[in-house]
Amino acid sequence: MNVDAIIIGAGACGLMCAVQAGFLGKKVIVLEKNSKPGAKILISGGGRCNYTNQFATTEQFISANPHFLKSSFNQWTVDDTISFFETYGIVGGEKTLGQLFPVDKNAKDIVAVFTSLCEEMEQEIWCNIDVKDIEQTSEGFKVSYVLGEKTKSIIAPKVVVASGGLPIPKMGATDFALRFARNNGLNIIETAPALVPLTITGKDEDWYAQLSGNSVFCEVSNDEMSFEENILFTHWGLSGPAILQISSYWRRGEVFNINLLPNQNIIELIEEERKTNGKTLLSTLLNRFYAKKFTDALGKFLPLTKTVADLSKSEMELIFKTIHEFKVKPAGDKGYDKAEVMRGGIDTNEISSKTLECKKIPGLYFGGECMDVTGWLGGYNFQWAWASGFVIAQNI
Ligand SMILES: Cc1cc2nc3c(=O)[nH]c(=O)nc-3n(C[C@H](O)[C@H](O)[C@H](O)COP(=O)(O)OP(=O)(O)OC[C@H]3O[C@@H](n4cnc5c(N)ncnc54)[C@H](O)[C@@H]3O)c2cc1C
């Protein structure tokens, strides 16, 4: 078959790459393991797809080489994402913190933009294809795959690995990119689930479990990073946006900090209250900021039934530490079944930042989540997937 490139994976990166290549008159075939393209786009943002972030810069990404992204983000900007989708009828609305979601449309419409354009430009997407290997031959790259019971292959001068990361195996995720990279001597930055809920076991488990379903606006931080968003208590530990964000910076065994009352100082609040009404109970004061259930649970640590006037110096210190420096030591995370992304991946030093071509294997490109580029929660990961798809399309 006469094609310019084979793209492995009809996810965010592979689909953008196919469309952009089509705009340049290049013919590609996309090979996809699932029965339909764009599985993760469809489930993203609760089916609404947070497709970019207005404030995305290279700063909201974790990578061993933080400068790597600059070239791709210069070539394909957030404005490019916004106007690309607007051209095809998808207008974005900000939900919070710069996160753009389609207004009056959803994730299905995002996928439909790509499938319609592919159809129009005769870019083929072959589904139910499980790619097993890529070999270099004198005729080009030979991509071997399994379709049903049969093993087949296809040859092309260039190949794009856009097969994603390890999260959500039941949605088609495979270790193909990592395995291929490893087998070809490429370095891998250690991988782990990221943007993932964290579990609490042992003596604290029941305390967290009793609060299941409650969410509290907090500042969650460790030595590297801090995030101000909600945390959500669950019967097995902690979730919610602030926890997902810090999980990407958390390593097993580490403790992180939760400030349960960011932007205010509980000691100042108590002292203010003492001036006007010293008989206010600590619980009454805390109920101004938290749901009663949460205040009651803080009773495990704090003298809730004391009046603010009666609190001793050591009790004030305890209150400060509990409210502003609440320490959490998760037992682990919920793993790849619940993670939104993978941290780590193919070392960016193996790849040209300008073209995304593999330095050791000319003609082979990597894009999207399989690489050591991990974005924060909030549309950043799609911005990288679109940008990398675009950049590769210019070069295949
Ligand atoms: C629940 C959930 C919600 C999310 N919400 C958001 C959000 O709102 N905003 C955001 O920015 N990010 C979100 N993400 C992250 C985002 O989905 C990913 O970062 C993005 O999809 C990565 O794009 P990709 O093209 O690299 O990989 P994918 O989109 O994962 O695409 C890879 C494709 O390759 C296919 N594949 C894998 N192995 C093979 C093989 N051997 N042969 C053939 N095909 C193969 C897979 O089936 C898949 O279709 C979310 C992730 C999850 C899990």
The ligand as an SDF file (V2000), in Angstrom:
LIG
                    3D

 53 58  0  0  0  0  0  0  0  0999 V2000
  -10.9030    8.8390   32.8730 C   0  0  0  0  0  0  0  0  0  0  0  0
   -9.9850    9.7840   32.1530 C   0  0  0  0  0  0  0  0  0  0  0  0
  -10.3680   11.0990   31.9810 C   0  0  0  0  0  0  0  0  0  0  0  0
   -9.4980   12.0080   31.3600 C   0  0  0  0  0  0  0  0  0  0  0  0
   -9.9090   13.2910   31.1820 N   0  0  0  0  0  0  0  0  0  0  0  0
   -9.0760   14.1810   30.5870 C   0  0  0  0  0  0  0  0  0  0  0  0
   -9.5000   15.5220   30.3290 C   0  0  0  0  0  0  0  0  0  0  0  0
  -10.6760   15.8830   30.5320 O   0  0  0  0  0  0  0  0  0  0  0  0
   -8.5760   16.3840   29.8030 N   0  0  0  0  0  0  0  0  0  0  0  0
   -7.2900   16.0020   29.4980 C   0  0  0  0  0  0  0  0  0  0  0  0
   -6.5070   16.8340   29.0330 O   0  0  0  0  0  0  0  0  0  0  0  0
   -6.9010   14.7260   29.6780 N   0  0  0  0  0  0  0  0  0  0  0  0
   -7.7500   13.8110   30.1980 C   0  0  0  0  0  0  0  0  0  0  0  0
   -7.3410   12.5170   30.3620 N   0  0  0  0  0  0  0  0  0  0  0  0
   -6.0030   12.1290   29.8670 C   0  0  0  0  0  0  0  0  0  0  0  0
   -6.0550   11.9360   28.3180 C   0  0  0  0  0  0  0  0  0  0  0  0
   -7.1340   11.0580   28.0060 O   0  0  0  0  0  0  0  0  0  0  0  0
   -4.7510   11.3640   27.8050 C   0  0  0  0  0  0  0  0  0  0  0  0
   -3.6750   12.1420   28.2530 O   0  0  0  0  0  0  0  0  0  0  0  0
   -4.7490   11.3400   26.2660 C   0  0  0  0  0  0  0  0  0  0  0  0
   -5.8250   10.5590   25.8060 O   0  0  0  0  0  0  0  0  0  0  0  0
   -3.4480   10.7870   25.7370 C   0  0  0  0  0  0  0  0  0  0  0  0
   -3.5250   10.7630   24.3360 O   0  0  0  0  0  0  0  0  0  0  0  0
   -2.7100    9.6720   23.5080 P   0  0  0  0  0  0  0  0  0  0  0  0
   -3.1390    9.8270   22.0860 O   0  0  0  0  0  0  0  0  0  0  0  0
   -1.2850    9.7300   23.8230 O   0  0  0  0  0  0  0  0  0  0  0  0
   -3.2220    8.2810   24.0730 O   0  0  0  0  0  0  0  0  0  0  0  0
   -4.7360    7.5990   24.0290 P   0  0  0  0  0  0  0  0  0  0  0  0
   -5.7020    8.7020   23.8640 O   0  0  0  0  0  0  0  0  0  0  0  0
   -4.7470    6.7510   25.1830 O   0  0  0  0  0  0  0  0  0  0  0  0
   -4.6630    6.8140   22.6780 O   0  0  0  0  0  0  0  0  0  0  0  0
   -3.8430    5.6950   22.4800 C   0  0  0  0  0  0  0  0  0  0  0  0
   -4.5930    4.7340   21.5810 C   0  0  0  0  0  0  0  0  0  0  0  0
   -3.7150    3.6730   21.2150 O   0  0  0  0  0  0  0  0  0  0  0  0
   -4.4280    2.4580   21.2370 C   0  0  0  0  0  0  0  0  0  0  0  0
   -3.4730    1.3600   21.4120 N   0  0  0  0  0  0  0  0  0  0  0  0
   -2.7480    1.0600   22.5160 C   0  0  0  0  0  0  0  0  0  0  0  0
   -1.9740    0.0030   22.2930 N   0  0  0  0  0  0  0  0  0  0  0  0
   -2.2080   -0.3930   20.9990 C   0  0  0  0  0  0  0  0  0  0  0  0
   -1.7410   -1.4360   20.1880 C   0  0  0  0  0  0  0  0  0  0  0  0
   -0.8340   -2.3130   20.6390 N   0  0  0  0  0  0  0  0  0  0  0  0
   -2.2040   -1.5510   18.9070 N   0  0  0  0  0  0  0  0  0  0  0  0
   -3.1270   -0.6680   18.4460 C   0  0  0  0  0  0  0  0  0  0  0  0
   -3.6180    0.3480   19.1680 N   0  0  0  0  0  0  0  0  0  0  0  0
   -3.1650    0.4940   20.4360 C   0  0  0  0  0  0  0  0  0  0  0  0
   -5.3860    2.6200   22.4130 C   0  0  0  0  0  0  0  0  0  0  0  0
   -6.4860    1.7410   22.3000 O   0  0  0  0  0  0  0  0  0  0  0  0
   -5.7670    4.0810   22.2970 C   0  0  0  0  0  0  0  0  0  0  0  0
   -6.9400    4.2740   21.5320 O   0  0  0  0  0  0  0  0  0  0  0  0
   -8.1990   11.5840   30.9310 C   0  0  0  0  0  0  0  0  0  0  0  0
   -7.8400   10.2500   31.0900 C   0  0  0  0  0  0  0  0  0  0  0  0
   -8.7100    9.3550   31.6850 C   0  0  0  0  0  0  0  0  0  0  0  0
   -8.2770    7.9110   31.8300 C   0  0  0  0  0  0  0  0  0  0  0  0
  1  2  1  0
  2  3  1  0
  2 52  2  0
  3  4  2  0
  4  5  1  0
  4 50  1  0
  5  6  2  0
  6  7  1  0
  6 13  1  0
  7  8  2  0
  7  9  1  0
  9 10  1  0
 10 11  2  0
 10 12  1  0
 12 13  2  0
 13 14  1  0
 14 15  1  0
 14 50  1  0
 15 16  1  0
 16 17  1  0
 16 18  1  0
 18 19  1  0
 18 20  1  0
 20 21  1  0
 20 22  1  0
 22 23  1  0
 23 24  1  0
 24 25  2  0
 24 26  1  0
 24 27  1  0
 27 28  1  0
 28 29  2  0
 28 30  1  0
 28 31  1  0
 31 32  1  0
 32 33  1  0
 33 34  1  0
 33 48  1  0
 34 35  1  0
 35 36  1  0
 35 46  1  0
 36 37  1  0
 36 45  1  0
 37 38  2  0
 38 39  1  0
 39 40  1  0
 39 45  2  0
 40 41  1  0
 40 42  2  0
 42 43  1  0
 43 44  2  0
 44 45  1  0
 46 47  1  0
 46 48  1  0
 48 49  1  0
 50 51  2  0
 51 52  1  0
 52 53  1  0
M  END
$$$$
